[in-house]
Amino acid sequence: MLLVLATQPSVGKVKDDWSQVESISPGNKVTVVLHQGTVVDSLPRGRFKVKGVLASAAASLVALQPKNGPSITIDKDSVRRVSVRIPLGRRAKGWIGTAVVFGAVQAFLSFGLDFDDLTPRSFAQAHGGFTVPAAILFLRGFGTREVYNLPPR
């Protein structure tokens, strides 16, 4: 139950300042979620989430370039949520590498090279030093930041 709550986005937290979207530098990776029922000409019907590189953001629209396909321009009134991806820094990558190495060393010290007695419980006990930092990084969202969020219509 606690993990489910920790992984949920900030439900009910309204961030309606569009200037935060305008302040995102072009070239950043963004995710735009549309209000349900919104129709955008260049999107397949029923698609409400678009990921891509921000081309521009103005007072009334946002333009982005998806990985595959043509550039998409979306009106501000159609946008429900905008999230920007913040790349992991050197320090975070270092901690991830440290956690992986620590988990591997701990596994070899705990079990040697004989994995015959490996059970899910013993694996979890041996890899507690690896799974806790990895879970924290996973729940943190790997560097995404929500900059605009409106309640559903």
C-alpha positions in Angstrom: 0.0 0.0 0.0 2.8 2.4 0.9 4.6 1.7 -2.4 1.4 2.3 -4.4 1.0 5.7 -2.7 4.6 6.6 -3.2 4.5 6.0 -6.9 1.3 8.0 -7.6 1.8 11.4 -9.1 0.8 14.4 -7.0 -3.0 14.0 -7.3 -4.9 17.2 -6.6 -1.9 19.4 -6.6 -2.8 22.2 -9.1 0.1 24.0 -10.8 -1.6 26.4 -13.2 1.2 28.8 -13.9 1.8 28.6 -17.7 4.9 30.8 -17.4 6.6 27.7 -15.9 6.0 25.9 -19.3 7.2 29.0 -21.2 10.5 29.0 -19.1 11.5 25.5 -20.3 14.4 25.7 -22.7 13.9 24.4 -26.2 15.6 21.0 -26.6 14.5 19.6 -23.3 12.6 16.3 -23.3 9.0 16.9 -22.2 5.8 14.9 -21.8 2.5 16.6 -22.5 -0.8 15.0 -21.3 -4.0 16.3 -22.9 -7.4 16.7 -21.4 -9.6 13.7 -22.2 -11.7 14.2 -25.3 -9.2 16.6 -26.9 -8.6 16.2 -30.6 -5.3 17.3 -32.1 -5.0 17.1 -35.9 -1.6 15.4 -36.0 -2.3 12.8 -33.3 -4.2 9.6 -33.6 -7.7 9.8 -32.1 -7.7 8.6 -28.5 -4.1 9.5 -27.8 -3.7 11.8 -24.8 0.0 11.6 -24.0 2.8 13.0 -26.2 6.5 12.7 -25.5 9.1 14.6 -27.4 11.7 17.4 -27.5 10.3 20.9 -26.8 10.6 23.1 -29.9 8.9 26.2 -28.4 6.4 27.3 -25.8 4.4 30.5 -26.1 1.6 32.2 -24.3 -1.1 30.1 -26.0 0.6 27.0 -27.4 3.4 24.5 -27.0 5.2 22.9 -29.9 7.2 19.7 -29.7 9.0 17.2 -31.9 8.2 13.6 -31.1 10.9 10.9 -31.7 9.0 9.6 -34.7 6.7 11.8 -36.8 6.0 15.4 -37.6 6.2 18.3 -35.2 3.1 18.8 -33.1 1.6 22.1 -32.0 -0.9 21.9 -29.1 -3.1 24.8 -27.8 -2.7 25.7 -24.1 -6.4 25.0 -23.5 -5.9 21.4 -24.5 -3.0 20.8 -22.2 -3.7 19.1 -18.8 -0.1 18.3 -17.6 3.5 19.1 -18.7 6.5 17.3 -17.2 10.1 17.9 -18.1 12.8 15.3 -17.9 15.9 16.4 -16.0 18.9 14.3 -16.9 20.6 12.5 -14.1 23.7 14.2 -12.9 27.2 12.7 -12.4 26.5 12.3 -8.7 23.3 10.3 -9.2 25.0 8.1 -11.9 27.8 7.5 -9.4 25.4 6.4 -6.7 23.6 4.0 -9.1 26.9 2.5 -10.1 28.0 2.2 -6.5 24.7 0.4 -5.6 25.0 -2.0 -8.5 28.6 -2.9 -7.5 27.7 -3.2 -3.8 24.9 -5.5 -4.7 27.0 -7.7 -6.9 29.8 -7.9 -4.3 27.3 -8.6 -1.5 25.8 -11.4 -3.6 29.1 -13.1 -4.2 30.1 -12.8 -0.6 26.8 -14.1 0.6 26.5 -17.1 -1.7 29.9 -17.5 -3.3 29.6 -18.8 -6.7 27.1 -21.5 -5.6 23.5 -20.3 -6.2 21.9 -23.7 -5.4 20.4 -22.4 -2.1 19.1 -19.2 -3.5 15.5 -18.5 -2.5 13.6 -15.2 -2.9 13.9 -14.4 0.8 17.7 -15.1 1.0 18.1 -13.1 -2.2 16.2 -10.1 -0.7 18.3 -10.3 2.5 21.5 -10.4 0.6 20.6 -7.6 -1.8 19.0 -5.2 0.7 21.9 -2.8 0.3 21.3 -2.8 -3.5 17.5 -2.8 -3.6 16.9 0.1 -1.2 18.9 2.7 -3.2 17.5 1.3 -6.5 13.9 1.6 -5.2 14.5 5.1 -4.0 15.9 6.1 -7.4 13.0 4.4 -9.1 10.3 6.0 -6.9 12.0 9.4 -7.4 11.1 9.2 -11.1 14.6 9.4 -12.5 14.6 13.1 -12.8 11.2 14.2 -14.0 9.6 17.4 -12.8 6.0 18.4 -13.2 5.8 22.0 -14.2 2.1 22.3 -15.1 -0.9 20.3 -13.8 -4.6 21.1 -14.0 -7.5 19.0 -12.6 -9.4 16.9 -15.2 -12.3 18.5 -16.9 
